[in-house]
Amino acid sequence: MTTADPSPTTGGAGAWRLGLLLVAGVLVLIDMYLIFGYAPTERSMGIVQRLFYFHVPVILTSFLSFALAAVGSVLYLVRRNRAWDRLAYASAEVGVVFFTSAIITGAVWAKPVWNTWWVWDANGTLTFVLWLIFIGYLMVRAYAPDAERGRRWSAVTAIIGAATVPFVYMAADWWGGLHPERVTGPGAQGSLEREMLLTLLFSFVTFIVLFAALIAERYALRSDEDAIEELRLAAA
């Protein structure tokens, strides 16, 4: 049996979400100053290197989104509690937005540095596959024959997509390609100057907070959508 487990979307919960959005907005403004006013300009790549402070945090946050979508999906399949499905759905939607932004910033960065927008090496190909998997997740939710099957099928899709993330992360190390060496995270080879590292870390915190704010908003909206669906089914 599926449980609805409705969540409050007004009152104290709404104030909490608004506060989180305001904090995210303040952090974004500070982050813009650090990126364009504090971090030094990289000698070889020049001004385009500043996309690094957007691209890296956004792609890592999107990986976190996909992992959270998979966790929510597994728990929904085990417990059949709609709260976990709402978390998975919100995480997948926000993750697609973040991952699309990561792909765009990566392409804009690649053009002046490599003289090409995109390379179909292992990293580029697996990135595109991961993006398609989660686009498929959203399409399954939209076009499944009924809501319950949509929840189950999309849960499986999210789990498959999340299993692809480590291959995307390690693709350049395992199979080579044009992607530069990583300077952060497990297996990183390079290093950053102090100002660059501080700016990158602050950017990562900023995008994590923004991610949390967007997840909270989308989860609340999904709660309302589930409540409307239950009322419609009860009235049918």
C-alpha positions as CSV (number, residue, x, y, z in Angstrom):
1,M,0.0,0.0,0.0
2,T,1.2,3.5,-0.8
3,T,1.1,6.2,1.9
4,A,0.6,9.8,1.1
5,D,2.3,11.3,4.2
6,P,1.4,14.9,3.3
7,S,3.9,17.5,4.3
8,P,3.0,21.1,5.4
9,T,3.6,23.7,2.8
10,T,2.5,26.8,4.6
11,G,3.1,28.5,7.9
12,G,6.4,27.7,9.6
13,A,7.6,25.4,6.8
14,G,7.0,28.1,4.3
15,A,8.9,30.7,6.4
16,W,11.8,28.2,6.7
17,R,12.0,27.7,2.9
18,L,11.8,31.5,2.4
19,G,14.7,32.0,4.8
20,L,16.8,29.4,3.0
21,L,16.1,31.1,-0.3
22,L,17.2,34.4,1.1
23,V,20.4,32.9,2.5
24,A,21.1,31.3,-0.9
25,G,20.6,34.7,-2.5
26,V,23.1,36.4,-0.2
27,L,25.6,33.7,-0.8
28,V,25.3,34.0,-4.6
29,L,26.0,37.8,-4.3
30,I,29.1,37.2,-2.2
31,D,30.2,34.4,-4.6
32,M,29.9,36.7,-7.6
33,Y,32.2,39.2,-5.8
34,L,34.8,36.4,-5.0
35,I,34.7,35.1,-8.6
36,F,35.0,38.4,-10.4
37,G,36.7,40.6,-7.8
38,Y,38.8,38.4,-5.5
39,A,40.1,35.4,-7.4
40,P,43.1,36.1,-9.6
41,T,43.0,35.7,-13.4
42,E,44.6,32.5,-14.6
43,R,47.6,33.2,-16.7
44,S,47.2,30.7,-19.6
45,M,43.4,30.6,-20.0
46,G,42.6,34.2,-18.9
47,I,39.1,35.4,-18.0
48,V,37.3,32.3,-19.3
49,Q,38.9,30.3,-16.5
50,R,36.4,32.0,-14.1
51,L,33.7,29.7,-15.5
52,F,35.6,27.0,-13.4
53,Y,34.0,28.5,-10.3
54,F,30.5,27.8,-11.7
55,H,31.2,24.6,-13.7
56,V,32.9,22.5,-11.0
57,P,30.4,23.3,-8.1
58,V,27.4,22.9,-10.4
59,I,28.5,19.5,-11.8
60,L,29.4,18.2,-8.3
61,T,26.1,19.4,-7.0
62,S,24.2,17.7,-9.8
63,F,26.0,14.4,-8.9
64,L,24.7,14.9,-5.4
65,S,21.2,15.5,-6.8
66,F,21.3,12.3,-8.8
67,A,22.6,10.3,-5.8
68,L,19.8,11.7,-3.6
69,A,17.3,10.8,-6.3
70,A,18.5,7.3,-6.3
71,V,18.4,7.0,-2.5
72,G,14.8,8.4,-2.5
73,S,13.9,5.9,-5.2
74,V,15.3,2.9,-3.4
75,L,13.5,3.9,-0.2
76,Y,10.3,4.4,-2.1
77,L,10.5,1.0,-3.7
78,V,11.2,-0.6,-0.3
79,R,8.7,1.4,1.8
80,R,6.1,2.6,-0.7
81,N,6.1,6.0,1.1
82,R,5.3,8.9,-1.2
83,A,7.5,11.2,0.8
84,W,10.6,9.4,-0.6
85,D,9.2,9.6,-4.1
86,R,8.7,13.3,-3.7
87,L,12.3,13.7,-2.6
88,A,13.5,11.6,-5.5
89,Y,11.4,13.6,-8.0
90,A,12.5,17.0,-6.7
91,S,16.2,15.9,-6.6
92,A,16.0,14.6,-10.2
93,E,14.4,17.8,-11.5
94,V,16.9,20.0,-9.8
95,G,19.7,17.7,-10.8
96,V,18.7,18.0,-14.5
97,V,18.7,21.8,-14.3
98,F,22.2,21.8,-12.6
99,F,23.6,19.2,-14.9
100,T,22.4,21.1,-18.0
101,S,24.0,24.2,-16.7
102,A,27.2,22.2,-16.1
103,I,27.2,21.0,-19.7
104,I,26.6,24.5,-21.1
105,T,29.4,26.1,-19.0
106,G,31.7,23.3,-19.9
107,A,31.0,23.8,-23.6
108,V,31.5,27.6,-23.3
109,W,34.8,26.9,-21.5
110,A,36.0,24.4,-24.1
111,K,35.5,26.6,-27.1
112,P,38.3,29.1,-26.5
113,V,40.6,26.6,-24.7
114,W,40.2,23.6,-27.1
115,N,38.7,25.3,-30.1
116,T,35.7,23.1,-30.0
117,W,32.4,23.1,-28.1
118,W,32.2,19.4,-27.5
119,V,34.3,16.3,-27.8
120,W,32.9,12.8,-28.1
121,D,35.6,11.2,-25.9
122,A,34.7,9.0,-22.9
123,N,33.9,11.9,-20.7
124,G,31.7,13.8,-23.2
125,T,29.9,10.6,-24.2
126,L,29.2,9.4,-20.7
127,T,28.1,12.9,-19.7
128,F,25.6,13.0,-22.5
129,V,24.3,9.5,-21.6
130,L,23.8,10.5,-17.9
131,W,21.9,13.6,-19.0
132,L,19.7,11.5,-21.3
133,I,19.0,9.0,-18.5
134,F,17.6,11.7,-16.2
135,I,15.8,13.4,-19.1
136,G,14.2,9.9,-19.5
137,Y,13.3,10.0,-15.8
138,L,11.3,13.1,-16.3
139,M,9.7,11.7,-19.5
140,V,8.7,8.5,-17.6
141,R,7.0,10.6,-14.9
142,A,5.1,12.6,-17.5
143,Y,4.0,9.8,-19.9
144,A,3.6,6.7,-17.8
145,P,0.2,5.0,-18.1
146,D,-0.6,5.8,-14.5
147,A,1.0,7.6,-11.6
148,E,2.0,4.5,-9.6
149,R,3.8,2.9,-12.6
150,G,5.4,6.2,-13.3
151,R,6.8,6.3,-9.7
152,R,8.1,2.7,-10.0
153,W,9.6,3.0,-13.4
154,S,11.2,6.3,-12.7
155,A,12.7,5.0,-9.5
156,V,14.5,2.3,-11.5
157,T,15.7,4.9,-14.0
158,A,17.1,7.1,-11.2
159,I,19.0,4.1,-9.7
160,I,20.5,3.3,-13.1
161,G,21.4,6.9,-13.7
162,A,23.1,7.3,-10.3
163,A,25.2,4.2,-11.0
164,T,26.6,6.0,-14.1
165,V,27.9,8.9,-12.0
166,P,31.2,7.3,-10.9
167,F,32.0,6.5,-14.5
168,V,31.4,10.1,-15.6
169,Y,33.5,11.4,-12.7
170,M,36.5,9.1,-13.5
171,A,36.2,8.9,-17.3
172,A,39.1,11.3,-18.0
173,D,41.3,9.4,-15.6
174,W,40.4,6.0,-16.9
175,W,40.1,6.6,-20.6
176,G,41.9,9.9,-21.3
177,G,40.6,12.7,-23.5
178,L,40.7,16.5,-23.6
179,H,39.2,17.0,-20.2
180,P,41.8,18.7,-17.9
181,E,43.1,17.0,-14.8
182,R,41.0,17.5,-11.8
183,V,42.2,19.8,-9.0
184,T,39.5,18.8,-6.4
185,G,37.8,15.7,-5.1
186,P,39.0,12.1,-4.9
187,G,41.8,11.2,-7.3
188,A,42.6,14.9,-8.0
189,Q,46.0,15.5,-9.5
190,G,46.5,19.3,-9.8
191,S,46.4,22.1,-7.2
192,L,45.1,25.7,-6.9
193,E,46.4,28.9,-5.5
194,R,45.0,29.8,-2.1
195,E,42.6,32.6,-3.5
196,M,41.3,30.2,-6.2
197,L,40.8,27.4,-3.7
198,L,38.9,29.6,-1.3
199,T,36.7,30.9,-4.1
200,L,36.0,27.4,-5.3
201,L,35.1,26.1,-1.9
202,F,32.8,29.1,-1.2
203,S,31.1,28.5,-4.6
204,F,30.6,24.9,-3.7
205,V,28.9,25.9,-0.4
206,T,26.8,28.5,-2.3
207,F,25.5,25.9,-4.8
208,I,24.8,23.4,-2.1
209,V,22.7,25.9,-0.2
210,L,20.9,26.9,-3.4
211,F,20.4,23.2,-4.2
212,A,18.8,22.7,-0.7
213,A,16.5,25.7,-1.2
214,L,15.4,24.5,-4.6
215,I,14.8,20.9,-3.4
216,A,12.7,22.3,-0.5
217,E,10.6,24.4,-2.8
218,R,10.1,21.6,-5.3
219,Y,9.3,19.0,-2.6
220,A,6.6,21.3,-1.1
221,L,5.1,21.9,-4.6
222,R,5.1,18.1,-5.2
223,S,3.3,17.6,-1.9
224,D,0.6,19.9,-3.1
225,E,0.4,18.1,-6.5
226,D,0.1,14.7,-4.7
227,A,-2.7,16.1,-2.5
228,I,-4.6,17.4,-5.6
229,E,-4.1,14.0,-7.2
230,E,-5.6,12.2,-4.2
231,L,-8.6,14.6,-4.1
232,R,-9.2,14.0,-7.8
233,L,-9.1,10.2,-7.4
234,A,-11.4,10.4,-4.4
235,A,-13.9,12.4,-6.3
236,A,-13.8,10.1,-9.4
